[in-house]
Amino acid sequence: MPTPMTVEGAEMLREELAHLKNVVRPDIVKAIAQAREHGDLRENAEYHAAKDQQGLTEARIRLIEARLGDAQIIDIAKIRPTGKVVFGATVTLIDLGNDEEARYKIVGEDEANIKEGKISVMSPLARAMIGKSEGDALSVETPQGSRDYEIDGIAHE
C-alpha cells in the first residue's frame, strides 16, 4: 500500500538523500581511509566509529529510497477544495476545553513535526479530522484524557 506524502515532504527526503550520497558518504569513505593508515584495525577506534557511521548512513539511504519508491505524492494545490479535511490540508482547531486555537497540516509520517504544526495522517487527531467540515466537532483520546475540538477553518496551502 503506497504511503501518502506531500510534495514538500518528498522534496525534503530527496534533498536528504542527495546530501547523504554526495556529502556524507564520501566523507565517511575518507574517514575510513585515514583510519586505515593508523595501522591495526582491531584496536582502531576511529576506524570502528567510521564503519558504524557508514552502516547507519547506508541504512538511512536504503530507507529513504524505499519510502520514496513506495510514496504516493499528493499535491494539495491540485485538489479541488470540497470543504472537507483531506490529506495535505491545514486545519485550524479550537480546543473546546480552553478556547485555544491551533493549526495543523496533515502530512505523511516522515514529514510529521509537531513544532512546525505538521501532524501525521496516522495520528489520532488527524484521523479524527479527516472527512470533517468547518464547524464540525470532534473528540480525540489523548494520554491526558478525551479532548474536544471544533474545526474553525480548512485551507489548501
DSSP file (Angstrom, degrees, kcal/mol; ACC not computed):
  #  RESIDUE AA STRUCTURE BP1 BP2  ACC     N-H-->O    O-->H-N    N-H-->O    O-->H-N    TCO  KAPPA ALPHA  PHI   PSI    X-CA   Y-CA   Z-CA
    1    1 A M              0   0    0      0, 0.0    69,-0.0     0, 0.0     0, 0.0   0.000 360.0 360.0 360.0 126.2    0.0    0.0    0.0
    2    2 A P        -     0   0    0      0, 0.0    69,-0.2     0, 0.0    68,-0.0  -0.262 360.0-126.9 -62.4 147.5    1.5    3.4   -1.0
    3    3 A T  E     -a   71   0A   0     67,-1.7    69,-3.1    64,-0.2     2,-0.1  -0.842  24.3-122.6 -95.6 126.5    2.4    5.8    1.7
    4    4 A P  E     +a   72   0A   0      0, 0.0   105,-0.3     0, 0.0     2,-0.3  -0.434  38.1 169.3 -70.7 144.2    0.9    9.3    1.3
    5    5 A M  E     -a   73   0A   0     67,-1.9    69,-3.1   103,-0.1     2,-0.1  -0.984  30.4-121.4-152.7 140.9    3.4   12.1    1.2
    6    6 A T  E  >  -a   74   0A   0     -2,-0.3     4,-2.3    67,-0.2     5,-0.2  -0.373  31.5-110.6 -77.4 164.5    3.2   15.8    0.3
    7    7 A V  H  > S+     0   0    0     67,-0.9     4,-2.2     1,-0.2     5,-0.2   0.905 121.6  51.2 -59.4 -42.2    5.2   17.3   -2.5
    8    8 A E  H  > S+     0   0    0      1,-0.2     4,-2.3     2,-0.2    -1,-0.2   0.893 108.9  50.8 -64.3 -39.8    7.2   19.2    0.2
    9    9 A G  H  > S+     0   0    0      2,-0.2     4,-2.1     1,-0.2    -1,-0.2   0.893 109.9  49.2 -65.3 -40.6    7.9   16.0    2.1
   10   10 A A  H  X S+     0   0    0     -4,-2.3     4,-2.4     2,-0.2    -1,-0.2   0.906 111.6  49.3 -64.9 -41.2    9.1   14.2   -1.0
   11   11 A E  H  X S+     0   0    0     -4,-2.2     4,-2.4     2,-0.2    -2,-0.2   0.897 108.7  53.3 -65.0 -39.8   11.4   17.1   -1.8
   12   12 A M  H  X S+     0   0    0     -4,-2.3     4,-2.2     1,-0.2    -1,-0.2   0.912 111.2  45.9 -60.8 -43.4   12.7   17.1    1.8
   13   13 A L  H  X S+     0   0    0     -4,-2.1     4,-2.7     2,-0.2    -2,-0.2   0.887 110.7  52.8 -68.0 -38.4   13.6   13.4    1.5
   14   14 A R  H  X S+     0   0    0     -4,-2.4     4,-2.5     2,-0.2    -2,-0.2   0.904 110.1  48.8 -62.7 -40.3   15.2   13.8   -1.9
   15   15 A E  H  X S+     0   0    0     -4,-2.4     4,-2.4     2,-0.2    -2,-0.2   0.918 111.9  48.2 -65.5 -43.0   17.4   16.6   -0.5
   16   16 A E  H  X S+     0   0    0     -4,-2.2     4,-2.7     2,-0.2    -2,-0.2   0.916 111.7  50.7 -62.5 -42.0   18.4   14.5    2.4
   17   17 A L  H  X S+     0   0    0     -4,-2.7     4,-2.5     1,-0.2     5,-0.2   0.920 110.5  48.5 -61.4 -45.3   19.1   11.5    0.1
   18   18 A A  H  X S+     0   0    0     -4,-2.5     4,-2.9     1,-0.2     5,-0.3   0.906 112.0  49.8 -62.1 -41.5   21.3   13.7   -2.1
   19   19 A H  H  X>S+     0   0    0     -4,-2.4     4,-2.2     2,-0.2     5,-2.0   0.923 111.8  48.0 -63.5 -44.5   23.2   15.1    0.9
   20   20 A L  I  <>S+     0   0    0     -4,-2.7     5,-2.8     3,-0.2    -2,-0.2   0.915 118.8  39.5 -62.3 -43.0   23.8   11.6    2.3
   21   21 A K  I  <5S+     0   0    0     -4,-2.5    -2,-0.2    -5,-0.2    -1,-0.2   0.877 125.5  34.0 -75.4 -38.0   25.0   10.3   -1.1
   22   22 A N  I  <5S+     0   0    0     -4,-2.9    -3,-0.2    -5,-0.2    -2,-0.2   0.669 134.6  14.2 -96.5 -18.2   27.0   13.3   -2.2
   23   23 A V  I  X5S+     0   0    0     -4,-2.2     4,-1.8    -5,-0.3    -3,-0.2   0.715 126.3  40.5-120.2 -57.6   28.4   14.7    1.1
   24   24 A V  I  ><S+     0   0    0     -5,-2.0     4,-2.3     2,-0.2     5,-0.2   0.939 113.8  51.2 -67.0 -48.7   28.2   12.2    4.0
   25   25 A R  H  ><S+     0   0    0     -5,-2.8     4,-2.2    -6,-0.3    -1,-0.2   0.932 112.1  45.7 -58.1 -49.6   29.1    9.0    2.1
   26   26 A P  H  > S+     0   0    0      0, 0.0     4,-2.2     0, 0.0    -1,-0.2   0.883 111.5  53.7 -62.3 -36.0   32.3   10.4    0.6
   27   27 A D  H  X S+     0   0    0     -4,-1.8     4,-2.3     1,-0.2    -2,-0.2   0.894 108.8  48.9 -63.5 -38.7   33.3   11.9    4.0
   28   28 A I  H  X S+     0   0    0     -4,-2.3     4,-2.6     2,-0.2     5,-0.2   0.906 108.4  53.0 -67.4 -41.5   32.9    8.5    5.6
   29   29 A V  H  X S+     0   0    0     -4,-2.2     4,-2.3     1,-0.2    -2,-0.2   0.914 110.8  47.9 -59.5 -42.5   35.0    6.9    2.9
   30   30 A K  H  X S+     0   0    0     -4,-2.2     4,-2.6     2,-0.2    -1,-0.2   0.917 110.8  51.0 -63.5 -43.1   37.7    9.4    3.6
   31   31 A A  H  X S+     0   0    0     -4,-2.3     4,-2.2     1,-0.2    -2,-0.2   0.885 110.6  48.8 -63.5 -38.7   37.5    8.8    7.3
   32   32 A I  H  X S+     0   0    0     -4,-2.6     4,-2.2     2,-0.2    -1,-0.2   0.923 111.4  49.6 -65.5 -44.1   37.8    5.1    6.8
   33   33 A A  H  X S+     0   0    0     -4,-2.3     4,-1.1     1,-0.2    -2,-0.2   0.912 112.4  47.4 -61.7 -42.9   40.8    5.5    4.6
   34   34 A Q  H  < S+     0   0    0     -4,-2.6     4,-0.4     1,-0.2     3,-0.3   0.903 111.3  50.9 -65.3 -40.5   42.5    7.8    7.1
   35   35 A A  H >< S+     0   0    0     -4,-2.2     3,-1.3     1,-0.2    12,-0.2   0.859 104.4  58.2 -66.4 -35.0   41.8    5.4   10.0
   36   36 A R  H >< S+     0   0    0     -4,-2.2     3,-1.5     1,-0.3    -1,-0.2   0.830  96.5  63.4 -62.6 -31.2   43.3    2.5    8.0
   37   37 A E  T 3< S+     0   0    0     -4,-1.1    -1,-0.3    -3,-0.3    -2,-0.2   0.694  88.2  71.7 -67.0 -17.8   46.5    4.4    7.8
   38   38 A H  T <  S-     0   0    0     -3,-1.3     2,-0.4    -4,-0.4    -1,-0.3   0.441 103.0-126.7 -81.9   1.8   46.8    4.3   11.5
   39   39 A G  S <  S+     0   0    0     -3,-1.5    -1,-0.2    -4,-0.1     5,-0.1  -0.761  74.7  53.4 103.7-138.7   47.6    0.6   11.5
   40   40 A D    >   -     0   0    0     -2,-0.4     3,-0.5     1,-0.2    -3,-0.0  -0.132  56.1-162.5 -49.0 115.2   46.0   -2.4   13.3
   41   41 A L  G >  S+     0   0    0      1,-0.2     3,-1.1     2,-0.2    -1,-0.2   0.717  79.3  72.2 -76.8 -21.4   42.2   -2.2   12.6
   42   42 A R  G 3  S+     0   0    0      1,-0.3    -1,-0.2     5,-0.1    -2,-0.1   0.829 111.4  28.3 -64.2 -31.3   41.2   -4.4   15.5
   43   43 A E  G <  S+     0   0    0     -3,-0.5     2,-0.9     5,-0.0    -1,-0.3   0.026  90.8 116.4-118.2  26.2   42.0   -1.7   18.1
   44   44 A N    <>  -     0   0    0     -3,-1.1     4,-2.2     1,-0.2     5,-0.2  -0.822  39.9-174.8-102.5 100.0   41.4    1.3   15.9
   45   45 A A  H  > S+     0   0    0     -2,-0.9     4,-2.5     1,-0.2     5,-0.2   0.862  84.0  55.0 -63.0 -37.8   38.5    3.3   17.5
   46   46 A E  H  > S+     0   0    0      2,-0.2     4,-2.3     1,-0.2    -1,-0.2   0.906 108.8  48.5 -62.9 -41.3   38.4    5.8   14.6
   47   47 A Y  H  > S+     0   0    0    -12,-0.2     4,-2.5     2,-0.2    -2,-0.2   0.943 113.0  46.4 -63.6 -48.7   38.1    3.0   12.1
   48   48 A H  H  X S+     0   0    0     -4,-2.2     4,-2.3     1,-0.2    -2,-0.2   0.878 112.4  50.7 -64.4 -38.0   35.2    1.3   14.0
   49   49 A A  H  X S+     0   0    0     -4,-2.5     4,-2.4     2,-0.2    -1,-0.2   0.917 111.7  47.6 -64.7 -42.9   33.4    4.6   14.5
   50   50 A A  H  X S+     0   0    0     -4,-2.3     4,-2.3     2,-0.2    -2,-0.2   0.895 111.9  49.8 -65.6 -40.0   33.6    5.4   10.8
   51   51 A K  H  X S+     0   0    0     -4,-2.5     4,-2.3     2,-0.2    -1,-0.2   0.898 110.9  50.0 -65.7 -39.7   32.4    1.9    9.9
   52   52 A D  H  X S+     0   0    0     -4,-2.3     4,-2.3     2,-0.2    -2,-0.2   0.930 111.5  48.3 -62.1 -44.6   29.5    2.3   12.3
   53   53 A Q  H  X S+     0   0    0     -4,-2.4     4,-2.5     1,-0.2    -2,-0.2   0.875 109.4  53.9 -63.4 -37.3   28.6    5.6   10.8
   54   54 A Q  H  X S+     0   0    0     -4,-2.3     4,-2.7     2,-0.2     5,-0.2   0.923 108.3  49.2 -62.7 -43.9   28.9    4.1    7.3
   55   55 A G  H  X S+     0   0    0     -4,-2.3     4,-2.0     1,-0.2    -2,-0.2   0.914 112.7  46.9 -62.0 -43.6   26.4    1.4    8.3
   56   56 A L  H  X S+     0   0    0     -4,-2.3     4,-2.2     2,-0.2    -1,-0.2   0.898 113.3  49.0 -65.3 -40.7   23.9    3.9    9.7
   57   57 A T  H  X S+     0   0    0     -4,-2.5     4,-2.5     2,-0.2    -2,-0.2   0.927 111.2  48.4 -65.7 -45.2   24.2    6.1    6.7
   58   58 A E  H  X S+     0   0    0     -4,-2.7     4,-2.3     1,-0.2    -1,-0.2   0.877 111.0  51.8 -64.1 -36.5   23.7    3.2    4.2
   59   59 A A  H  X S+     0   0    0     -4,-2.0     4,-2.3    -5,-0.2    -1,-0.2   0.915 110.4  48.1 -64.6 -42.4   20.7    2.1    6.2
   60   60 A R  H  X S+     0   0    0     -4,-2.2     4,-2.7     2,-0.2     5,-0.2   0.896 110.2  52.3 -66.0 -39.6   19.2    5.6    6.1
   61   61 A I  H  X S+     0   0    0     -4,-2.5     4,-2.6     1,-0.2     5,-0.2   0.938 110.8  47.1 -60.2 -47.0   19.8    5.8    2.3
   62   62 A R  H  X S+     0   0    0     -4,-2.3     4,-2.3     1,-0.2    -2,-0.2   0.900 112.3  50.6 -62.1 -40.3   18.0    2.5    1.8
   63   63 A L  H  X S+     0   0    0     -4,-2.3     4,-2.7     2,-0.2    -2,-0.2   0.935 112.0  46.1 -63.6 -47.0   15.1    3.6    4.0
   64   64 A I  H  X S+     0   0    0     -4,-2.7     4,-2.8     1,-0.2     5,-0.3   0.921 112.5  50.4 -63.9 -43.3   14.7    6.9    2.1
   65   65 A E  H  X S+     0   0    0     -4,-2.6     4,-2.2    -5,-0.2    -1,-0.2   0.905 112.7  47.5 -61.3 -40.4   14.9    5.2   -1.3
   66   66 A A  H  X S+     0   0    0     -4,-2.3     4,-1.7    -5,-0.2    -2,-0.2   0.924 112.3  49.1 -65.7 -44.2   12.3    2.7   -0.2
   67   67 A R  H  X S+     0   0    0     -4,-2.7     4,-0.5     1,-0.2   -64,-0.2   0.921 114.1  45.0 -62.9 -44.2   10.0    5.4    1.2
   68   68 A L  H >< S+     0   0    0     -4,-2.8     3,-0.6     1,-0.2    -1,-0.2   0.883 112.3  52.3 -67.4 -37.2   10.3    7.5   -2.0
   69   69 A G  H 3< S+     0   0    0     -4,-2.2    -1,-0.2    -5,-0.3    -2,-0.2   0.792 116.6  39.4 -67.1 -27.8    9.8    4.4   -4.1
   70   70 A D  H 3< S+     0   0    0     -4,-1.7   -67,-1.7    -5,-0.1    -1,-0.2   0.398  93.5 119.0-100.6   0.4    6.6    3.5   -2.2
   71   71 A A  E <<  -a    3   0A   0     -3,-0.6     2,-0.7    -4,-0.5    -3,-0.1  -0.389  53.1-152.9 -77.7 143.6    5.3    7.0   -1.9
   72   72 A Q  E     -a    4   0A   0    -69,-3.1   -67,-1.9    -2,-0.1     2,-0.5  -0.923  25.1-150.2-106.9 100.3    2.0    8.3   -3.2
   73   73 A I  E     -a    5   0A   0     -2,-0.7     2,-0.5   -69,-0.2   -67,-0.2  -0.610  12.2-165.0 -82.3 123.7    2.9   12.0   -3.6
   74   74 A I  E     -a    6   0A   0    -69,-3.1   -67,-0.9    -2,-0.5     2,-0.8  -0.933  11.8-156.2-115.4 124.4   -0.1   14.2   -3.2
   75   75 A D    >   -     0   0    0     -2,-0.5     3,-1.9   -69,-0.2     4,-0.3  -0.860   3.5-164.7 -99.5 103.7   -0.1   17.9   -4.3
   76   76 A I  G >  S+     0   0    0     -2,-0.8     3,-1.4     1,-0.3    -1,-0.2   0.795  85.8  66.3 -59.8 -29.0   -2.8   19.6   -2.2
   77   77 A A  G 3  S+     0   0    0      1,-0.3    -1,-0.3    80,-0.1    79,-0.1   0.747 100.0  51.2 -65.2 -22.0   -2.7   22.6   -4.6
   78   78 A K  G <  S+     0   0    0     -3,-1.9     2,-0.6     2,-0.1    -1,-0.3   0.446  90.6  92.4 -95.0  -0.5   -4.1   20.3   -7.3
   79   79 A I  S <  S-     0   0    0     -3,-1.4     3,-0.0    -4,-0.3    -5,-0.0  -0.836  81.3-124.1 -96.8 125.1   -7.0   19.0   -5.2
   80   80 A R        -     0   0    0     -2,-0.6     2,-0.1     1,-0.1    -2,-0.1  -0.501  31.9-112.1 -67.7 125.7  -10.2   21.0   -5.6
   81   81 A P        +     0   0    0      0, 0.0    -1,-0.1     0, 0.0     4,-0.1  -0.365  36.4 177.1 -60.7 132.1  -11.3   22.2   -2.1
   82   82 A T        -     0   0    0      2,-0.4     3,-0.1    -2,-0.1    -2,-0.1   0.406  53.7-105.2-113.2  -3.0  -14.5   20.4   -1.1
   83   83 A G  S    S+     0   0    0      1,-0.4    51,-0.8    50,-0.1     2,-0.3   0.484  89.0 110.6  88.3   2.5  -14.9   22.0    2.4
   84   84 A K  B    S-B  133   0B   0     49,-0.2     2,-0.4    70,-0.0    -1,-0.4  -0.795  77.9-103.6-110.3 153.5  -13.7   18.7    3.9
   85   85 A V        +     0   0    0     47,-2.5    46,-2.8    44,-0.4     2,-0.3  -0.634  50.5 167.5 -75.3 126.0  -10.5   17.9    5.7
   86   86 A V    >   -     0   0    0     -2,-0.4     3,-2.1    44,-0.2    20,-0.3  -0.855  45.9 -67.7-132.3 168.0   -8.2   15.9    3.5
   87   87 A F  T 3  S+     0   0    0     -2,-0.3    20,-0.1     1,-0.3     3,-0.1  -0.339 122.2  23.5 -54.8 133.6   -4.6   14.8    3.5
   88   88 A G  T 3  S+     0   0    0     18,-1.8    69,-0.4     1,-0.3    -1,-0.3   0.217  93.1 127.4  92.9 -14.2   -2.4   17.9    3.0
   89   89 A A    <   -     0   0    0     -3,-2.1    17,-2.3    67,-0.1     2,-0.6  -0.392  57.9-131.1 -74.8 153.5   -4.9   20.3    4.3
   90   90 A T  E     -CD 105 155C   0     65,-3.0    65,-2.9    15,-0.2     2,-0.4  -0.936  27.2-162.3-104.6 123.8   -4.1   22.8    7.0
   91   91 A V  E     -CD 104 154C   0     13,-3.5    13,-2.5    -2,-0.6     2,-0.6  -0.902  12.8-150.7-115.6 131.7   -6.8   22.8    9.7
   92   92 A T  E     -CD 103 153C   0     61,-2.6    60,-3.1    -2,-0.4    61,-1.4  -0.894  23.0-170.1 -98.7 124.9   -7.5   25.4   12.3
   93   93 A L  E     -CD 102 151C   0      9,-3.5     9,-2.3    -2,-0.6     2,-0.5  -0.856  18.7-147.6-115.9 148.9   -9.0   23.9   15.5
   94   94 A I  E     -CD 101 150C   0     56,-2.4    56,-1.9    -2,-0.3     2,-0.7  -0.981  19.8-135.8-111.8 122.4  -10.5   25.4   18.6
   95   95 A D  E >>  - D   0 149C   0      5,-3.2     4,-2.3    -2,-0.5     3,-0.9  -0.698  12.3-155.9 -75.7 114.2   -9.9   23.4   21.8
   96   96 A L  T 34 S+     0   0    0     52,-2.4    -1,-0.2    -2,-0.7    53,-0.1   0.641  87.2  63.0 -71.0 -13.7  -13.4   23.5   23.4
   97   97 A G  T 34 S+     0   0    0     51,-0.6    -1,-0.2     1,-0.1    52,-0.1   0.797 128.0   4.2 -79.3 -29.2  -11.8   22.9   26.8
   98   98 A N  T <4 S-     0   0    0     -3,-0.9    -2,-0.2     2,-0.2    -1,-0.1   0.304  93.2-117.7-139.9   8.1   -9.8   26.1   26.9
   99   99 A D     <  +     0   0    0     -4,-2.3     2,-0.2     1,-0.2    -3,-0.2   0.655  61.4 151.2  60.2  19.1  -10.8   28.0   23.7
  100  100 A E        -     0   0    0     -5,-0.4    -5,-3.2    -6,-0.0     2,-0.4  -0.573  39.1-135.8 -80.5 145.2   -7.2   27.9   22.4
  101  101 A E  E     +C   94   0C   0     -7,-0.2     2,-0.3    -2,-0.2    -7,-0.2  -0.792  23.8 178.3-101.6 142.9   -6.6   27.9   18.7
  102  102 A A  E     -C   93   0C   0     -9,-2.3    -9,-3.5    -2,-0.4     2,-0.4  -0.992  16.0-150.0-141.7 148.0   -4.2   25.5   16.9
  103  103 A R  E     +C   92   0C   0     -2,-0.3     2,-0.4   -11,-0.2   -11,-0.2  -0.976  17.9 178.0-120.6 131.8   -3.2   25.0   13.3
  104  104 A Y  E     -C   91   0C   0    -13,-2.5   -13,-3.5    -2,-0.4     2,-0.5  -0.996  20.1-149.3-134.4 137.8   -2.1   21.6   11.9
  105  105 A K  E     -Ce  90 118C   0     12,-3.1    14,-2.6    -2,-0.4     2,-0.6  -0.912  23.4-131.7-101.2 132.2   -1.1   20.5    8.5
  106  106 A I  E     + e   0 119C   0    -17,-2.3   -18,-1.8    -2,-0.5     2,-0.2  -0.757  42.7 158.7 -88.5 117.7   -1.9   16.8    7.8
  107  107 A V  E     - e   0 120C   0     12,-2.9    14,-2.3    -2,-0.6    15,-0.2  -0.689  42.1 -74.0-131.2 178.1    1.2   15.2    6.3
  108  108 A G    >>  -     0   0    0     -2,-0.2     3,-1.1    12,-0.2     4,-1.0  -0.257  51.0-101.4 -71.7 165.3    2.9   11.8    5.8
  109  109 A E  G >4 S+     0   0    0   -105,-0.3     3,-0.5     1,-0.3    11,-0.1   0.858 120.9  53.0 -58.7 -39.3    4.6   10.0    8.6
  110  110 A D  G 34 S+     0   0    0      1,-0.2    -1,-0.3   -43,-0.0  -105,-0.1   0.691 110.6  48.6 -70.8 -18.0    8.1   11.0    7.5
  111  111 A E  G <4 S+     0   0    0     -3,-1.1    -1,-0.2     8,-0.0    -2,-0.2   0.624  78.7 122.8 -96.8 -15.8    7.1   14.7    7.5
  112  112 A A    <<  +     0   0    0     -4,-1.0     2,-0.2    -3,-0.5     7,-0.2  -0.205  23.8 157.5 -57.6 132.5    5.4   15.0   10.8
  113  113 A N  B > > -F  118   0C   0      5,-1.9     5,-2.2     1,-0.1     3,-1.6  -0.726  25.8-163.2-157.1  99.5    6.9   17.7   13.1
  114  114 A I  G > 5S+     0   0    0      1,-0.3     3,-1.3     3,-0.2     5,-0.1   0.810  90.4  61.9 -60.1 -31.4    4.7   19.0   15.8
  115  115 A K  G 3 5S+     0   0    0      1,-0.3    -1,-0.3     2,-0.1     0, 0.0   0.797 108.5  43.6 -64.9 -26.6    7.0   22.0   16.3
  116  116 A E  G < 5S-     0   0    0     -3,-1.6    -1,-0.3     2,-0.2    -2,-0.2   0.352 121.6-108.8 -96.7   4.0    6.2   23.0   12.8
  117  117 A G  T < 5S+     0   0    0     -3,-1.3   -12,-3.1    -4,-0.3     2,-0.5   0.758  75.9 135.0  75.6  24.7    2.5   22.3   13.2
  118  118 A K  E   < -eF 105 113C   0     -5,-2.2    -5,-1.9   -14,-0.2     2,-0.4  -0.932  32.1-173.5-110.7 121.8    2.7   19.2   10.9
  119  119 A I  E     -e  106   0C   0    -14,-2.6   -12,-2.9    -2,-0.5     2,-0.1  -0.891  28.6-104.8-117.2 147.2    0.9   16.0   12.2
  120  120 A S  E >   -e  107   0C   0     -2,-0.4     3,-1.8   -14,-0.2     6,-0.4  -0.361  20.5-128.9 -66.9 141.9    1.0   12.5   10.7
  121  121 A V  T 3  S+     0   0    0    -14,-2.3    -1,-0.1     1,-0.3   -13,-0.1   0.710 111.6  58.5 -60.9 -19.8   -2.1   11.4    8.8
  122  122 A M  T 3  S+     0   0    0    -15,-0.2    -1,-0.3     4,-0.1   -14,-0.1   0.526  82.2 108.7 -88.4  -6.3   -1.9    8.3   11.1
  123  123 A S  S <> S-     0   0    0     -3,-1.8     4,-2.7     1,-0.1     5,-0.2  -0.340  80.7-117.7 -69.7 152.1   -2.1   10.3   14.3
  124  124 A P  H  > S+     0   0    0      0, 0.0     4,-1.8     0, 0.0     5,-0.1   0.883 114.5  51.7 -57.4 -38.7   -5.4   10.1   16.3
  125  125 A L  H  > S+     0   0    0      2,-0.2     4,-1.5     1,-0.2     5,-0.1   0.942 111.5  45.4 -65.2 -46.9   -6.1   13.8   15.8
  126  126 A A  H  > S+     0   0    0     -6,-0.4     4,-2.3     1,-0.2     3,-0.3   0.918 111.9  52.0 -63.2 -43.1   -5.6   13.7   12.0
  127  127 A R  H  < S+     0   0    0     -4,-2.7    -1,-0.2     1,-0.2    -2,-0.2   0.863 109.2  50.7 -62.3 -34.0   -7.7   10.5   11.7
  128  128 A A  H  < S+     0   0    0     -4,-1.8    -1,-0.2    -5,-0.2    -2,-0.2   0.805 113.3  46.4 -71.8 -28.2  -10.5   12.2   13.7
  129  129 A M  H >< S+     0   0    0     -4,-1.5     3,-2.5    -3,-0.3   -44,-0.4   0.828  83.4 107.2 -83.4 -33.5  -10.3   15.3   11.4
  130  130 A I  T 3< S+     0   0    0     -4,-2.3   -44,-0.2     1,-0.3     3,-0.1  -0.198  91.1  11.1 -54.4 129.2  -10.3   13.5    8.0
  131  131 A G  T 3  S+     0   0    0    -46,-2.8    -1,-0.3     1,-0.3     2,-0.1   0.291 100.0 121.9  87.7  -9.8  -13.6   13.9    6.2
  132  132 A K    <   -     0   0    0     -3,-2.5   -47,-2.5   -47,-0.1    -1,-0.3  -0.407  50.8-139.6 -82.9 163.5  -15.0   16.6    8.7
  133  133 A S  B >   -B   84   0B   0    -49,-0.2     3,-2.2    -2,-0.1    18,-0.3  -0.716  35.6 -71.1-117.6 167.7  -16.1   20.1    7.6
  134  134 A E  T 3  S+     0   0    0    -51,-0.8    18,-0.2     1,-0.3     3,-0.1  -0.361 122.0  25.8 -57.7 134.4  -15.7   23.5    9.1
  135  135 A G  T 3  S+     0   0    0     16,-3.3    -1,-0.3     1,-0.4    17,-0.1   0.187  91.5 129.4  93.8 -15.8  -17.9   23.8   12.2
  136  136 A D    <   -     0   0    0     -3,-2.2    15,-2.7    15,-0.1    -1,-0.4  -0.418  51.0-137.8 -72.3 147.8  -17.8   20.1   12.9
  137  137 A A  E     -G  150   0C   0     13,-0.2     2,-0.3    -3,-0.1    13,-0.2  -0.752  21.7-176.8-101.2 152.7  -16.9   19.0   16.4
  138  138 A L  E     -G  149   0C   0     11,-2.4    11,-3.0    -2,-0.3     2,-0.4  -0.988  16.3-145.0-147.2 156.1  -14.6   16.0   17.1
  139  139 A S  E     -G  148   0C   0     -2,-0.3     2,-0.4     9,-0.2     9,-0.2  -0.973  14.3-169.1-124.5 137.3  -13.3   14.2   20.2
  140  140 A V  E     -G  147   0C   0      7,-2.9     7,-2.8    -2,-0.4     2,-0.5  -0.989  19.7-132.5-131.1 132.6   -9.9   12.7   20.5
  141  141 A E  E     +G  146   0C   0     -2,-0.4     5,-0.2     5,-0.2   -16,-0.0  -0.731  34.1 173.9 -82.4 124.9   -8.5   10.4   23.1
  142  142 A T  E >   -G  145   0C   0      3,-1.8     3,-2.1    -2,-0.5    -2,-0.0  -0.780  49.9 -99.3-122.3 168.5   -5.1   11.6   24.4
  143  143 A P  T 3  S+     0   0    0      0, 0.0     3,-0.1     0, 0.0    -2,-0.0   0.791 127.0  52.8 -58.2 -25.5   -2.9   10.3   27.2
  144  144 A Q  T 3  S-     0   0    0      1,-0.4     2,-0.2     0, 0.0    -3,-0.0   0.406 125.4 -94.5 -89.2   2.5   -4.4   13.2   29.3
  145  145 A G  E <   - G   0 142C   0     -3,-2.1    -3,-1.8     2,-0.0    -1,-0.4  -0.659  68.3 -20.2 115.2-172.9   -7.9   12.1   28.5
  146  146 A S  E     - G   0 141C   0     -5,-0.2     2,-0.4    -2,-0.2    -5,-0.2  -0.496  56.1-164.1 -75.2 135.8  -10.6   13.0   26.0
  147  147 A R  E     - G   0 140C   0     -7,-2.8    -7,-2.9    -2,-0.2     2,-0.4  -0.972   5.8-150.1-122.2 137.4  -10.2   16.4   24.2
  148  148 A D  E     + G   0 139C   0     -2,-0.4   -52,-2.4    -9,-0.2   -51,-0.6  -0.898  19.1 176.7-110.1 135.4  -13.0   18.1   22.3
  149  149 A Y  E     -DG  95 138C   0    -11,-3.0   -11,-2.4    -2,-0.4     2,-0.4  -0.888  21.4-146.5-131.9 160.3  -12.3   20.3   19.3
  150  150 A E  E     -DG  94 137C   0    -56,-1.9   -56,-2.4    -2,-0.3     2,-0.6  -0.995  26.7-121.5-125.2 137.6  -14.2   22.3   16.7
  151  151 A I  E     +D   93   0C   0    -15,-2.7   -16,-3.3    -2,-0.4   -58,-0.2  -0.687  32.2 175.2 -79.7 117.8  -12.9   22.8   13.2
  152  152 A D  E     -     0   0C   0    -60,-3.1     2,-0.3    -2,-0.6   -59,-0.2   0.666  61.9  -1.3 -98.5 -21.7  -12.6   26.5   12.7
  153  153 A G  E     -D   92   0C   0    -61,-1.4   -61,-2.6   -20,-0.1     2,-0.4  -0.965  49.8-155.1-168.1 151.0  -11.0   26.5    9.2
  154  154 A I  E     -D   91   0C   0     -2,-0.3     2,-0.4   -63,-0.2   -63,-0.2  -0.992  19.5-177.0-133.5 124.1   -9.7   24.3    6.4
  155  155 A A  E     -D   90   0C   0    -65,-2.9   -65,-3.0    -2,-0.4     2,-0.9  -0.951  25.9-145.5-125.2 142.9   -7.1   25.6    4.0
  156  156 A H              0   0    0     -2,-0.4   -67,-0.1   -67,-0.2    -2,-0.0  -0.816 360.0 360.0-101.0  89.1   -5.4   24.0    1.0
  157  157 A E              0   0    0     -2,-0.9    -1,-0.2   -69,-0.4   -68,-0.1   0.405 360.0 360.0-109.0 360.0   -2.0   25.5    1.3
